Amino acid sequence: MKTIELRKKDKKELEKTVHGNAKKLSDLRFKFSSGKLKNVKEIANLKKETARILTILKETLGRSNTGEAK
């Protein structure tokens, strides 16, 4: 998902996505260890997407603490 699309979502949706990504990452790691995962790049992509979401969440948290407008 693009960063622009992620910034349009609200905090609850982003948190839900992070939790969903954590579950998917767990499943992918299990498949990788058992040799059933065909596309190993999925793990890296999912980790990057999760990092993007967490960065956006921290940015919005920083804005709300300092009182800055969007």
Secondary structure, 3 states (H helix, E strand, C coil): CCHHHHHHCCHHHHHHHHHHHHHHHHHHHHHHHHCCCCCCHHHHHHHHHHHHHHHHHHHHHHHHHHCCCC
